[in-house]
Amino acid sequence: MPHHFAKIAFTPTVKKVQEALGSRSAYARMENVPEPRNQKLTEAEAGFIAARDSFYMATVSETGWPYIQHRGGPAGFVRVLDEGTIGFADFRGNRQYVSVGNLMTDDRVSLFFVDYPNKTRLKVFGRARIIDLEDRTALSRLELSDYRARIERGIVIRIEGFDWNCPQHITERYTLAEVSAVTAPLAARIAELEAEIAGRPASRPMA
């Protein structure tokens, strides 16, 4: 089965559910594409990932429980190292280390990247490797010189499969920077009009 994301996600039980609910035939066609796909990032996926300032990462504990954690930083903090590998600097957080602990017994991860303004999302399966601070060569590819946050480790993920999700039910959300960029011309015009009004001579009250 050449569609790598489908190969991982569509287990026999999932396929039975698809069959029962009427979507199996459509997804069967997706699986049977002639060439291997959805394992190597194209320019579209690489650009999308590089533009994000956050994502969600799921890991699995040794007791079988899934765990989802938000990861954030400046846009571009997730580095596309090559067509099959991404990585990011892991900044200090609340120090629970649930994701890190889970990766020590199971390297499988599931990632979710979302562009809320454009209602677009990319889901990724991969296998993660922890980069210790002592590995300066590997860590240097993930560091951000202009972001003041303590790096505790790096995490490099080998892509096993990915797929674009549909835009349904994504609510548009905007960051402060995005809102500021859109409203900047309005703010400048308001300031211009206020200055113009302030420079006019005061009107005399009517007798």
C-alpha positions in Angstrom: 0.0 0.0 0.0 1.9 3.1 -1.2 0.0 5.8 0.7 2.1 5.9 3.9 -0.3 7.8 6.1 -3.2 5.5 5.2 -1.1 2.4 5.8 -0.5 3.5 9.4 -3.9 5.1 10.2 -6.3 2.7 8.4 -6.1 -0.4 10.6 -8.4 -3.4 10.0 -10.8 -2.1 12.6 -10.8 1.4 11.1 -11.5 -0.1 7.7 -14.5 -2.0 9.1 -15.9 1.3 10.5 -15.3 3.0 7.1 -17.1 0.1 5.4 -20.0 0.3 7.8 -20.4 4.1 7.4 -20.0 4.2 3.7 -16.6 5.9 3.2 -14.4 2.8 2.6 -14.5 2.9 -1.2 -13.2 6.4 -1.4 -10.3 5.7 0.9 -9.5 2.5 -0.8 -8.9 4.5 -4.0 -6.6 6.8 -2.0 -4.6 3.9 -0.8 -4.1 2.4 -4.2 -2.2 5.3 -5.9 0.4 4.0 -8.4 3.5 5.6 -6.8 4.6 5.8 -3.1 3.5 9.0 -1.6 2.9 10.9 1.6 6.2 10.0 3.2 8.6 12.6 1.7 7.7 16.3 2.2 7.2 18.4 -0.8 7.7 22.2 -1.0 4.0 22.6 0.1 4.4 20.6 3.3 7.8 22.1 4.1 6.7 25.6 3.6 3.5 25.0 5.7 5.5 23.5 8.6 8.1 26.3 8.5 5.5 29.0 8.7 3.9 27.6 11.9 4.4 29.0 15.4 2.9 26.0 17.2 1.8 22.5 16.8 0.4 19.5 18.8 2.3 16.3 19.5 0.9 13.1 20.7 2.9 10.3 22.3 2.0 7.0 23.9 2.9 6.0 27.5 4.3 2.6 28.5 0.9 1.9 30.0 -0.8 2.6 26.7 -2.3 6.0 27.4 -2.0 8.7 24.7 -0.8 12.1 25.6 -1.1 15.3 23.6 1.1 18.3 24.3 1.3 21.8 22.7 4.6 22.9 21.4 5.2 26.6 20.5 7.8 29.2 19.5 8.5 31.8 16.9 7.4 31.0 13.4 9.9 28.7 11.9 11.0 27.0 15.1 10.2 23.7 13.6 13.0 23.1 11.1 12.6 21.0 8.0 16.0 19.3 7.9 15.4 17.3 4.7 12.4 15.9 2.8 12.0 13.1 5.4 13.0 14.8 8.6 11.9 17.7 10.8 13.2 18.8 14.2 12.7 21.4 16.9 14.4 22.8 20.0 12.5 21.6 23.1 12.1 24.6 25.4 11.7 24.4 29.1 8.1 24.2 30.2 6.3 23.0 33.3 8.9 20.2 33.8 6.5 17.3 33.9 8.4 15.6 31.1 5.5 13.4 30.1 6.3 13.5 26.4 10.0 13.0 27.0 9.4 10.0 29.2 7.0 8.5 26.7 9.5 8.8 24.0 12.0 6.7 26.0 9.8 3.7 25.7 8.0 4.4 22.4 9.4 6.6 19.7 6.1 7.0 17.7 4.5 10.4 17.5 1.6 12.0 15.8 1.8 15.7 15.0 -0.9 18.2 14.1 -0.1 21.5 12.4 -2.9 24.1 12.0 -3.2 27.3 10.1 -6.3 28.8 11.7 -6.8 31.9 9.5 -6.7 29.8 6.3 -8.5 26.8 7.9 -5.8 24.3 6.8 -4.2 21.5 8.8 -1.5 18.9 8.2 -1.3 15.7 10.2 2.0 13.7 10.5 3.1 10.3 11.7 6.8 9.9 12.7 9.4 8.4 14.9 11.2 10.8 17.3 14.7 10.9 18.6 15.9 13.0 21.5 18.9 15.1 21.0 20.9 15.7 24.2 22.5 19.1 24.9 26.0 17.5 24.6 25.3 16.8 20.9 26.2 20.3 19.8 26.4 19.5 16.1 22.8 18.2 15.9 21.4 20.7 18.3 22.9 23.7 16.4 20.6 22.9 13.5 17.6 23.5 15.8 18.7 26.4 17.9 17.1 29.9 17.5 19.5 32.7 18.1 16.9 35.4 18.6 14.5 33.6 20.9 15.1 33.9 24.6 14.0 30.5 26.0 16.0 27.8 27.7 16.5 24.8 25.5 16.5 21.4 27.3 17.0 19.2 24.4 16.3 18.8 20.7 13.8 16.4 19.1 14.2 15.1 15.6 11.4 13.3 13.9 11.7 11.0 10.9 8.5 11.2 8.8 6.6 8.0 8.4 3.5 9.5 6.7 1.5 12.6 6.4 -1.8 13.8 5.0 -3.7 17.1 4.6 -6.9 17.3 6.6 -10.2 18.9 5.4 -11.0 22.4 6.5 -14.3 21.6 8.0 -15.1 22.8 11.5 -11.9 24.9 11.9 -12.7 28.2 13.5 -10.6 31.1 12.2 -8.3 32.5 14.8 -5.7 35.2 14.5 -2.5 36.0 16.5 -1.9 39.4 17.9 0.8 40.0 15.2 -1.7 39.0 12.5 -4.4 41.3 13.8 -1.8 44.2 14.2 -0.7 43.8 10.6 -4.2 44.0 9.3 -5.3 46.9 11.4 -2.0 48.9 11.1 -3.3 51.0 8.1 -6.5 51.8 10.0 -4.5 52.8 13.1 -2.3 55.0 10.9 -5.3 56.7 9.3 -6.9 57.3 12.7 -3.7 58.9 14.0 -3.6 61.1 10.9 -7.1 62.3 11.3 -6.7 62.9 15.0 -3.6 65.0 14.2 -5.5 66.9 11.6 -8.4 67.6 14.0 -6.0 68.7 16.7 -4.3 71.2 14.3 -7.6 73.0 13.4 -8.4 76.2 15.2 -11.0 75.8 18.0 -14.5 76.7 16.9 -16.2 79.7 18.6 -19.3 78.9 20.6 -22.4 80.3 19.1 -24.0 83.2 20.8 
